[in-house]
C-alpha cells in the first residue's frame, strides 16, 4: 500500500495566521503612505513611532468586532500599556490615541477622525480607504 499524505492545515505564519499577517502588511503599507497627511503626524520620519499604535488599533478592531469605539475605548486604553511594553513603543496613550482610532475606524468602517476638517467624516472607499472584511 502506498504511503498516503495526511491532509493537515498549513501551519500559521504566526498565532493569528497568514491571512492576518497579510492584512496587517496591507494596513502597514497604507498607513506608512498616508501617515504624513494625518493631523497628529510630527513629520514623515516619525512613522516608526506611530506604527505600534496603528497595529494596536488594527488588532483591537479585529478582536472587538461589533463594539463601537466609545464602548471599547476604555478597554483599549487599558490594554495599550501592556501592548506598549511588548512593542517597545515610547508613546503614552494621549500621544497615540488618534492613530489607534484611525486604524480602528479603517477596519470597522467607522468614521474617520479628521481634526483638520473640524469634524468626523464618513470614510470614503473611493478615496482609497478600503475596508478589511473577514
MARGU-644717 format. One line per field, with one value per residue (C-alpha): residue number from 1; x, y, z; residue in three letters. Coordinates in steps of 0.5 Angstrom, whole numbers, plus 2048, in hexadecimal, padded with zeros to 3 digits. Layout:
nr = NUM / ...
px = X / ...
py = Y / ...
pz = Z / ...
rest = Ala / ...
// end
This chain:
nr = 1 / 2 / 3 / 4 / 5 / 6 / 7 / 8 / 9 / 10 / 11 / 12 / 13 / 14 / 15 / 16 / 17 / 18 / 19 / 20 / 21 / 22 / 23 / 24 / 25 / 26 / 27 / 28 / 29 / 30 / 31 / 32 / 33 / 34 / 35 / 36 / 37 / 38 / 39 / 40 / 41 / 42 / 43 / 44 / 45 / 46 / 47 / 48 / 49 / 50 / 51 / 52 / 53 / 54 / 55 / 56 / 57 / 58 / 59 / 60 / 61 / 62 / 63 / 64 / 65 / 66 / 67 / 68 / 69 / 70 / 71 / 72 / 73 / 74 / 75 / 76 / 77 / 78 / 79 / 80 / 81 / 82 / 83 / 84 / 85 / 86 / 87 / 88 / 89 / 90 / 91 / 92 / 93 / 94 / 95 / 96 / 97 / 98 / 99 / 100 / 101 / 102 / 103 / 104 / 105 / 106 / 107 / 108 / 109 / 110 / 111 / 112 / 113 / 114 / 115 / 116 / 117 / 118 / 119 / 120 / 121 / 122 / 123 / 124 / 125 / 126 / 127 / 128 / 129 / 130 / 131 / 132 / 133 / 134
px = 800 / 803 / 804 / 7FF / 800 / 7FB / 7F8 / 7FA / 7F8 / 7FE / 802 / 800 / 806 / 804 / 7FF / 7FA / 7FB / 7FE / 7F7 / 7F8 / 7FF / 7FE / 7F8 / 7FD / 802 / 7FD / 7FB / 802 / 803 / 7FD / 7FF / 806 / 804 / 7FF / 802 / 804 / 7FD / 7FB / 7FA / 7FE / 804 / 80A / 80D / 80F / 814 / 810 / 80C / 810 / 80E / 807 / 807 / 806 / 7FF / 7FD / 7FE / 7FB / 7F5 / 7F4 / 7F5 / 7F0 / 7EB / 7EB / 7EA / 7E5 / 7E0 / 7D9 / 7DB / 7DB / 7E2 / 7DE / 7DC / 7E3 / 7E8 / 7E9 / 7EB / 7EF / 7F3 / 7F4 / 7F7 / 7FC / 800 / 801 / 802 / 807 / 80B / 80B / 80C / 811 / 80E / 80F / 809 / 804 / 7FC / 7FB / 800 / 7FE / 7F6 / 7F4 / 7F9 / 7F6 / 7EF / 7F1 / 7F3 / 7EC / 7E8 / 7EB / 7EA / 7E3 / 7E0 / 7DF / 7E0 / 7E7 / 7E9 / 7EC / 7ED / 7F0 / 7E8 / 7E6 / 7E1 / 7E1 / 7DF / 7DD / 7E2 / 7E3 / 7E4 / 7E5 / 7EB / 7EF / 7EC / 7EB / 7E7 / 7EA / 7E5 / 7E6
py = 800 / 807 / 80C / 811 / 818 / 81A / 821 / 826 / 82D / 831 / 834 / 83B / 840 / 843 / 842 / 845 / 842 / 844 / 848 / 84C / 84E / 84F / 854 / 858 / 858 / 85C / 860 / 862 / 864 / 868 / 86C / 86D / 870 / 874 / 876 / 87D / 87F / 87E / 884 / 880 / 87F / 882 / 881 / 87C / 879 / 877 / 872 / 86C / 870 / 86F / 868 / 864 / 869 / 867 / 860 / 860 / 864 / 85E / 859 / 85C / 85D / 856 / 853 / 857 / 857 / 859 / 85E / 866 / 86A / 86D / 866 / 863 / 869 / 868 / 861 / 863 / 869 / 864 / 85F / 864 / 864 / 85C / 85D / 863 / 85F / 859 / 85D / 862 / 868 / 86E / 871 / 873 / 872 / 879 / 87A / 874 / 873 / 877 / 872 / 86C / 86F / 870 / 868 / 866 / 86A / 868 / 860 / 861 / 866 / 86C / 873 / 876 / 87B / 881 / 886 / 88B / 88B / 88C / 886 / 87F / 87D / 876 / 872 / 872 / 86C / 870 / 874 / 86D / 86C / 864 / 860 / 85A / 854 / 84D
pz = 800 / 7FE / 803 / 804 / 806 / 80B / 80A / 80F / 80F / 80E / 814 / 815 / 814 / 81B / 820 / 81C / 816 / 80F / 80D / 813 / 811 / 80A / 80D / 811 / 80C / 808 / 80D / 80F / 808 / 808 / 80E / 80C / 806 / 809 / 810 / 80E / 80C / 813 / 818 / 81D / 819 / 81B / 814 / 80F / 813 / 819 / 816 / 81A / 821 / 81F / 81B / 822 / 823 / 81C / 81D / 824 / 821 / 81C / 820 / 825 / 820 / 81D / 825 / 826 / 820 / 822 / 827 / 826 / 827 / 82D / 830 / 82F / 830 / 838 / 837 / 831 / 835 / 83B / 836 / 833 / 839 / 838 / 831 / 831 / 836 / 831 / 82B / 82E / 82C / 830 / 82F / 834 / 833 / 832 / 82C / 828 / 829 / 823 / 81F / 822 / 821 / 81A / 819 / 81D / 818 / 812 / 814 / 817 / 811 / 817 / 816 / 814 / 819 / 816 / 81A / 814 / 812 / 819 / 819 / 818 / 810 / 80E / 80B / 803 / 800 / 7F9 / 7FC / 7FD / 804 / 804 / 809 / 80C / 80C / 80E
rest = Unk / Unk / Unk / Unk / Unk / Unk / Unk / Unk / Unk / Unk / Unk / Unk / Unk / Unk / Unk / Unk / Unk / Unk / Unk / Unk / Unk / Unk / Unk / Unk / Unk / Unk / Unk / Unk / Unk / Unk / Unk / Unk / Unk / Unk / Unk / Unk / Unk / Unk / Unk / Unk / Unk / Unk / Unk / Unk / Unk / Unk / Unk / Unk / Unk / Unk / Unk / Unk / Unk / Unk / Unk / Unk / Unk / Unk / Unk / Unk / Unk / Unk / Unk / Unk / Unk / Unk / Unk / Unk / Unk / Unk / Unk / Unk / Unk / Unk / Unk / Unk / Unk / Unk / Unk / Unk / Unk / Unk / Unk / Unk / Unk / Unk / Unk / Unk / Unk / Unk / Unk / Unk / Unk / Unk / Unk / Unk / Unk / Unk / Unk / Unk / Unk / Unk / Unk / Unk / Unk / Unk / Unk / Unk / Unk / Unk / Unk / Unk / Unk / Unk / Unk / Unk / Unk / Unk / Unk / Unk / Unk / Unk / Unk / Unk / Unk / Unk / Unk / Unk / Unk / Unk / Unk / Unk / Unk / Unk
// end
